Amino acid sequence: MISKKLLLSILCLSACLLTQAQNGLDSVIVEKYYVSDANDSAASIGTLPVGSVTYRIYLDMQPSYKFQMAYGNANHPLTINTTTSFFNNEDRGAITPSYTKNQSKNNTVMLDSWLSAGAACVGTFGVLKSADDGVANVVNADGILANTNPAAGIPLTTQDGFLTVTGRTPGVFGTLGIDSAISVFDAISQMGNSFTITNGAWYCLAGAMGPDTVSNKILIAQITTEGTFSFQLNIQIGTPSGGTENYVASNPTMYNGQMEITIPSLTYTSVNIDTTSIQTQEINDDVITIYPNPSNGLYTLNIKSSNLKSQVNNYCKIYDIFGNIVMEKRIENFSLLLNDRIDLTPMAKGIYFAELSINGLKRMIRLIKD
């Protein structure tokens, strides 16, 4: 058996030999994967509150870099927290996605909370839904996981974020010194709300890359909770030349002979989007239009209202597919007709969501930027 001290030494062996600049980890991406509705809650094996959000955490690395471990120590505790509890599916739920793709068709197994080194299930990579090819999409045997809440972007019924790559498999998942802490993600529903590492790691000893080795995004965790979700991570990656780089959320120090580096996205707190049913009965296509759609990023917002209640918080908010607000403006002081401009030209191409709140009623409009 490899001792804890020896294994950490193996993982960090070449770090002390290198002094090159650290630049292999571009960012950490948090994807809002799914928002659970009443049908999901009723069919779940384990308590799944309505409005629970499933988040996926990805590392965005440069080509040929490899995820080696997510770790915590006395200088840099690693934490994953929620203000309520983590959802753990009690049918095939586990600390890592050890169910097969065929088994993922049942109840709410796909929403289980776990840690990973690239896999979303056995032999299958987890990818951003926007990067999924839509082939062999999971069809839920219980007729659930079909919510199209725009807060979660692309529906699972369209692109499920599971990708099989011929000749390649996800990294082999391992843990070190975290058996007690990681039990919070085991197959007991609502077991706890905090995962903290101060002397251990989850890892892939050989290093792991994403399914597309050029864009090289690798899934390292999936968390489902109805509460405010937050984390603080520390990551070690392997370089193409055989060295290592270490990234921390705060308080960088010398680590095995080289200076750690901080990046802002290693710390995250969820933006809570209203996941209740959006009222639309008094806000329809005759009242609100945004055009052209798709566009190159310039849209016209047209609102007709003969009874604008100025004392109400009327607004337009634009979200990206991860639920981050990229633009926000108040709507006030117009008579009958408003024509305003939405400018997303500085933003990346893709899908956005415009949330309109007029007279206390809301409508969500999907925008496409070419």
Phi, psi and omega per residue, in radians:
M1 nan 2.319 3.113
I2 -1.323 2.227 3.140
S3 -1.232 2.744 3.127
K4 -1.024 -0.763 -3.116
K5 -1.148 -0.739 -3.125
L6 -1.156 -0.716 -3.109
L7 -1.148 -0.730 3.070
L8 -1.082 -0.635 3.115
S9 -1.146 -0.693 3.108
I10 -1.118 -0.763 -3.123
L11 -1.091 -0.552 -3.040
C12 -1.895 0.156 -2.924
L13 -0.904 -0.887 -3.006
S14 -1.523 -0.067 -3.122
A15 -1.053 -0.649 -3.075
C16 -1.260 -0.185 -3.115
L17 -1.614 -0.127 -2.979
L18 -2.093 2.585 3.081
T19 -2.321 0.196 -3.078
Q20 -1.195 2.805 3.127
A21 -1.081 2.561 -3.139
Q22 -1.628 2.146 -3.098
N23 -2.679 0.316 -3.046
G24 -1.509 -0.353 -3.132
L25 -1.851 1.950 -3.111
D26 -1.366 -0.792 -3.091
S27 -2.980 2.980 2.980
V28 -1.898 2.275 -3.106
I29 -1.896 2.278 3.034
V30 -1.933 2.084 3.134
E31 -1.823 2.249 2.944
K32 -1.390 1.829 -2.963
Y33 -1.453 -0.686 -3.087
Y34 -2.844 2.624 3.020
V35 -2.082 2.109 -3.054
S36 -1.356 2.463 3.091
D37 -1.990 -3.004 -3.060
A38 -1.121 -0.609 3.113
N39 -1.127 -0.725 3.110
D40 -1.117 -0.748 -3.119
S41 -1.060 -0.750 -3.101
A42 -1.200 -0.561 -3.075
A43 -1.595 -0.110 -3.035
S44 -1.227 2.513 2.954
I45 -1.656 1.646 -2.971
G46 2.045 2.665 -3.049
T47 -1.253 2.030 3.135
L48 -2.160 1.682 -3.114
P49 -1.079 2.513 3.053
V50 -1.040 2.389 -3.122
G51 1.546 0.035 3.072
S52 -1.103 2.447 -3.131
V53 -1.919 2.312 3.046
T54 -1.713 2.156 -3.133
Y55 -1.929 2.476 2.976
R56 -2.051 2.408 -3.102
I57 -1.951 2.172 -3.126
Y58 -2.119 2.566 2.924
L59 -1.695 2.265 3.080
D60 -1.781 1.796 -3.039
M61 -1.906 2.773 3.011
Q62 -1.197 2.746 3.134
P63 -0.950 2.459 3.059
S64 1.306 -0.058 3.004
Y65 -1.409 2.678 -3.059
K66 -2.272 2.374 2.993
F67 -1.195 2.225 3.089
Q68 -1.915 -0.807 3.120
M69 -2.855 2.708 2.899
A70 -1.947 2.168 -2.911
Y71 -2.393 2.832 3.012
G72 -2.358 2.542 3.042
N73 -2.539 -3.061 -3.059
A74 -1.081 -0.613 3.120
N75 -1.322 -0.554 -3.030
H76 -2.404 1.448 3.035
P77 -1.075 2.485 3.007
L78 -1.762 2.294 -3.119
T79 -2.351 2.489 2.954
I80 -2.296 2.101 -2.988
N81 -2.357 2.780 2.932
T82 -2.466 2.717 3.127
T83 -1.390 -0.154 3.096
T84 -2.071 -1.835 3.089
S85 -2.510 2.726 3.007
F86 -1.358 2.467 3.023
F87 -1.507 2.224 3.019
N88 -2.129 2.119 3.103
N89 -1.255 2.301 -3.055
E90 -1.531 -0.073 3.032
D91 -1.848 1.766 3.125
R92 1.237 0.176 3.017
G93 -1.190 2.624 -3.112
A94 -2.823 3.123 -3.104
I95 -1.301 -0.293 3.066
T96 -2.467 2.711 -3.036
P97 -1.263 1.480 -3.052
S98 -1.686 0.142 3.076
Y99 -1.531 2.771 3.120
T100 -1.476 2.907 3.102
K101 -1.125 -0.616 3.102
N102 -1.122 -0.693 3.111
Q103 -1.205 -0.406 -3.133
S104 -1.211 -0.178 3.113
K105 -1.281 -0.242 -2.998
N106 -1.649 2.441 3.100
N107 0.643 -2.227 -3.074
T108 -1.995 0.566 3.127
V109 -0.999 -0.624 -3.097
M110 -1.119 -0.252 -3.102
L111 -1.768 0.068 -3.123
D112 -1.001 2.634 3.075
S113 -1.611 2.335 -3.102
W114 -2.852 2.994 3.017
L115 -1.967 2.773 -2.996
S116 -2.699 2.967 2.968
A117 -2.195 0.691 3.076
G118 2.147 -0.390 -3.039
A119 -1.505 2.589 2.918
A120 -1.873 -0.326 2.946
C121 -2.862 -3.121 -3.030
V122 -1.046 2.146 3.055
G123 1.280 0.097 -3.047
T124 -2.222 2.286 3.130
F125 -1.305 2.593 2.920
G126 -1.644 2.263 -3.127
V127 -2.304 2.754 2.992
L128 -0.950 2.438 -3.133
K129 -1.005 -0.596 3.131
S130 -1.161 -0.325 3.133
A131 -1.749 -0.011 -3.119
D132 -1.363 2.522 -3.127
D133 -1.488 -0.097 3.116
G134 1.310 0.030 -3.123
V135 -1.450 2.439 3.113
A136 0.955 0.745 3.134
N137 -1.072 2.474 3.115
V138 -1.160 2.248 3.037
V139 -1.880 1.974 -3.033
N140 -1.156 2.252 -3.078
A141 -1.205 -0.360 -3.121
D142 -1.775 0.141 3.066
G143 1.216 0.434 -3.119
I144 -2.052 -2.901 -3.037
L145 0.980 0.654 -3.087
A146 -1.969 0.142 -3.131
N147 -1.099 2.374 3.136
T148 -1.910 0.463 3.110
N149 -0.907 2.123 -3.062
P150 -1.144 -0.262 3.093
A151 -1.093 -0.374 -3.138
A152 -1.810 0.188 3.064
G153 1.195 -2.343 -3.041
I154 -1.114 2.253 3.120
P155 -1.116 2.611 3.094
L156 -1.131 -0.449 3.121
T157 -1.222 -0.263 3.121
T158 -1.729 -0.882 3.108
Q159 -2.512 2.078 -2.935
D160 -1.688 -0.060 3.118
G161 1.340 0.304 3.032
F162 -1.918 2.288 -3.111
L163 -2.425 2.154 3.052
T164 -1.699 2.271 -3.105
V165 -2.055 2.105 -3.126
T166 -1.043 2.231 3.092
G167 1.435 0.001 -3.139
R168 -2.356 2.575 3.070
T169 -2.307 2.745 3.099
P170 -1.096 2.890 3.140
G171 -1.112 2.696 3.110
V172 -1.412 2.106 -3.051
F173 -1.428 2.359 3.050
G174 -2.473 2.809 3.094
T175 -2.263 2.713 -3.123
L176 -2.497 1.947 3.033
G177 1.238 0.334 -3.085
I178 -2.213 0.362 -3.075
D179 -0.986 -0.703 -3.136
S180 -1.258 -0.801 -3.090
A181 -1.136 -0.710 -3.019
I182 -1.303 -0.219 3.126
S183 -1.094 -0.289 3.102
V184 -1.136 -0.289 3.113
F185 -1.821 0.145 -3.122
D186 -1.362 -3.096 -2.916
A187 -1.426 0.804 3.033
I188 -2.135 2.075 -3.032
S189 -1.099 2.425 3.048
Q190 0.923 0.812 -3.025
M191 -1.343 -0.513 -3.109
G192 -3.099 -3.106 -3.051
N193 -2.283 0.151 -3.072
S194 -2.560 2.300 3.036
F195 -2.126 2.097 -3.075
T196 -2.345 2.314 3.076
I197 -2.069 2.209 3.016
T198 -2.111 -0.087 3.133
N199 -2.828 1.165 -3.121
G200 3.016 -2.980 -3.031
A201 -2.884 2.804 2.711
W202 -1.932 2.554 -2.866
Y203 -2.681 2.933 2.883
C204 -2.240 1.884 -2.985
L205 -1.051 -0.651 3.135
A206 -1.464 -0.143 -3.067
G207 1.495 2.576 -3.073
A208 -2.372 2.440 3.064
M209 -2.031 2.886 3.076
G210 -1.269 2.972 -3.119
P211 -1.141 -0.541 3.022
D212 -1.785 1.834 -3.002
T213 -1.275 -0.139 3.069
V214 -1.483 -0.981 3.082
S215 -1.267 -0.577 2.908
N216 0.939 1.023 3.032
K217 -1.835 2.213 -3.069
I218 -2.136 2.331 3.125
L219 -1.379 2.214 -3.141
I220 -2.077 -0.158 3.112
A221 -2.916 2.664 2.960
Q222 -2.328 2.278 -3.078
I223 -2.315 2.312 3.054
T224 -2.072 2.275 -3.138
T225 -2.792 2.670 3.032
E226 -1.592 -0.131 -3.073
G227 -1.653 -3.048 3.037
T228 -1.292 2.169 -3.032
F229 -1.772 2.372 3.132
S230 -2.583 2.743 3.047
F231 -2.664 2.835 2.994
Q232 -2.448 2.003 -2.979
L233 -1.978 2.747 2.935
N234 -2.281 2.287 -2.979
I235 -2.252 2.370 2.955
Q236 -1.990 2.278 3.082
I237 -2.160 2.700 3.101
G238 -1.659 2.477 -3.125
T239 -1.575 2.804 3.105
P240 -1.042 -0.441 -3.122
S241 -1.536 0.017 3.098
G242 1.725 0.072 3.101
G243 -1.604 -2.908 3.122
T244 -2.373 2.733 3.027
E245 -2.325 2.468 -3.102
N246 -2.115 2.298 -3.119
Y247 -2.164 2.343 -3.080
V248 -2.254 2.789 -3.117
A249 -1.364 -0.470 -3.087
S250 -2.861 2.866 3.019
N251 0.892 1.069 -3.136
P252 -1.086 2.533 3.108
T253 -2.397 3.075 2.984
M254 -1.288 2.252 -3.082
Y255 -2.302 1.960 -3.122
N256 0.887 0.741 2.991
G257 1.624 -0.013 3.102
Q258 -2.425 2.761 -3.091
M259 -1.399 2.249 3.031
E260 -1.194 2.801 3.105
I261 -2.252 2.529 3.109
T262 -1.762 2.522 2.963
I263 -2.315 2.439 -3.000
P264 -1.035 -0.612 -3.029
S265 -1.289 -0.056 3.011
L266 -1.282 -0.180 3.023
T267 -2.026 2.369 -3.050
Y268 -2.604 2.436 2.940
T269 -2.326 2.271 -3.016
S270 -1.145 2.576 2.991
V271 -1.623 2.048 -3.076
N272 -1.406 2.003 3.077
I273 -1.738 2.463 3.100
D274 -1.053 1.962 -3.094
T275 -1.799 0.181 3.074
T276 -1.337 2.984 3.127
S277 -1.051 2.247 -3.115
I278 -1.434 2.215 -3.125
Q279 -1.381 2.293 -3.107
T280 -2.306 0.010 -2.974
Q281 -1.121 -0.425 3.128
E282 -1.958 0.099 3.074
I283 -2.217 1.689 -3.062
N284 -2.134 -3.095 -3.057
D285 -1.126 -0.357 3.098
D286 -1.351 -0.264 -3.065
V287 -1.812 -0.725 -3.073
I288 -2.185 2.279 2.992
T289 -2.414 2.540 2.993
I290 -2.220 2.135 -3.039
Y291 -2.591 2.800 -0.207
P292 -1.227 2.736 -3.112
N293 -2.631 1.849 0.192
P294 -1.216 2.880 3.065
S295 -2.630 3.115 3.083
N296 -1.479 0.110 3.136
G297 2.149 -0.229 3.089
L298 -1.789 2.111 -3.128
Y299 -2.189 2.661 2.994
T300 -1.838 2.223 3.084
L301 -1.721 2.098 -3.096
N302 -2.081 2.095 3.134
I303 -2.207 2.216 3.025
K304 -1.907 2.202 3.121
S305 -2.693 2.186 3.089
S306 -1.630 0.002 -3.066
N307 -2.524 0.960 3.135
L308 -1.235 2.157 -3.135
K309 -1.614 1.734 -3.022
S310 -1.169 -0.358 -3.132
Q311 -1.373 -0.184 3.112
V312 -1.554 2.638 3.127
N313 -1.363 1.531 3.093
N314 -1.537 2.276 -3.052
Y315 -2.700 2.912 2.955
C316 -2.231 2.174 3.083
K317 -2.109 2.399 3.091
I318 -1.930 2.214 3.132
Y319 -1.964 2.570 2.929
D320 -1.486 -3.127 -3.042
I321 -1.234 -0.164 3.111
F322 -1.695 0.056 3.125
G323 1.508 0.137 3.108
N324 -1.454 2.394 3.087
I325 -1.354 2.121 3.139
V326 -1.848 -0.224 3.104
M327 -2.784 2.548 3.122
E328 -2.634 2.374 3.088
K329 -2.580 2.528 3.059
R330 -1.396 2.628 3.099
I331 -2.078 2.034 -3.084
E332 -2.794 2.876 2.978
N333 0.990 0.942 2.946
F334 -2.338 2.721 -3.100
S335 -2.017 2.029 3.082
L336 1.218 -0.897 -3.007
L337 -2.392 2.285 3.050
L338 -2.053 2.266 2.953
N339 -2.084 2.075 -3.110
D340 -2.385 2.900 -3.092
R341 -1.947 2.423 2.971
I342 -1.960 2.119 -3.070
D343 -1.992 1.834 3.088
L344 -1.895 0.312 -3.098
T345 -1.060 -0.533 3.097
P346 -1.307 -0.192 -3.046
M347 -1.513 2.787 3.105
A348 -1.197 2.695 3.051
K349 -1.101 2.561 3.116
G350 2.603 -2.730 -3.075
I351 -1.837 2.364 3.072
Y352 -2.286 2.917 3.131
F353 -2.294 2.244 3.084
A354 -1.747 2.081 3.071
E355 -1.760 2.050 3.121
L356 -1.852 2.260 3.047
S357 -2.119 1.971 -3.117
I358 -2.225 2.169 3.129
N359 0.954 0.561 3.073
G360 1.508 -0.047 3.091
L361 -1.860 2.629 -3.007
K362 -2.113 2.628 2.993
R363 -2.498 2.459 3.105
M364 -1.961 2.241 -3.134
I365 -2.094 2.253 3.128
R366 -1.443 2.214 3.130
L367 -1.957 2.489 3.093
I368 -2.085 2.198 3.054
K369 -1.864 2.078 3.139
D370 -1.398 nan nan
